[in-house]
Amino acid sequence: MALQQPLSDWHSGLFDCFESSSTCCYGFWCCPCLACTVAGKFGQNRCLPLCDLCGPAALTACGIPLFAPPAVISLRAGIRYKYNIKGTLCKDICSSCFCVWCTWCQLHRELKKRDKNPTVVVNVQPRHAHTTGKREKQKDRFSKWWFMFKNKV
């Protein structure tokens, strides 16, 4: 049975923009740039937030109104899931639709805070003391060869 980590709160609220004045200014003066930075820091394509700008316009031109920004909602939900932050998808949608700039700033502050205190997971596999099989000997020979080849280049 896997142990579940307890849920935590966001490090800053949605409207705590002045907690980090640099993030606040970055979001105010160039929100698309901040959004692309957040996507990149979270390991996603930096152009993903452009869906929030281009997606609704393209869909509206086709007669399909879209009011929810898909990129910020998905990144907010992904960050909540990855860091076990309390909340629901409904709250993610509401905050993203109500103030998209504040949401991007909150995500940026959260990632900055989490990067200062990274979670490190070490998975060590035990090495068997005796490996007498033919396949294990071949693997050891290949590993030694690869190590020597890599160090010569």
TAKAWO-V653081 format. One record per backbone hydrogen bond with DSSP energy under -1.0 kcal/mol. NH is the residue of the N-H (numbers start at 1). CO is the residue of the C=O. If there is no record, write none. Layout:
nh->{NH	NH}
co->{CO	CO}
This chain:
nh->{8	16	19	20	24	25	26	27	28	29	30	34	35	36	37	38	39	40	41	42	43	44	48	50	51	52	54	55	58	59	60	61	62	63	64	73	74	75	76	77	78	79	80	81	82	83	85	86	92	93	94	95	96	97	98	99	103	104	105	106	107	108	109	110	111	112	113	114	115	116	137	138	139	140	141	142	143	144	145	146	147	148	149	150	151	152	153}
co->{84	13	16	17	20	21	22	23	24	25	26	30	31	32	33	34	35	36	37	38	40	39	45	47	48	49	50	51	54	55	56	57	58	60	59	69	70	71	72	73	74	75	76	77	78	79	80	8	88	89	90	91	92	93	94	95	99	100	101	102	103	104	105	106	107	108	109	110	111	112	133	134	135	136	137	138	139	140	141	142	143	144	145	146	147	148	149}
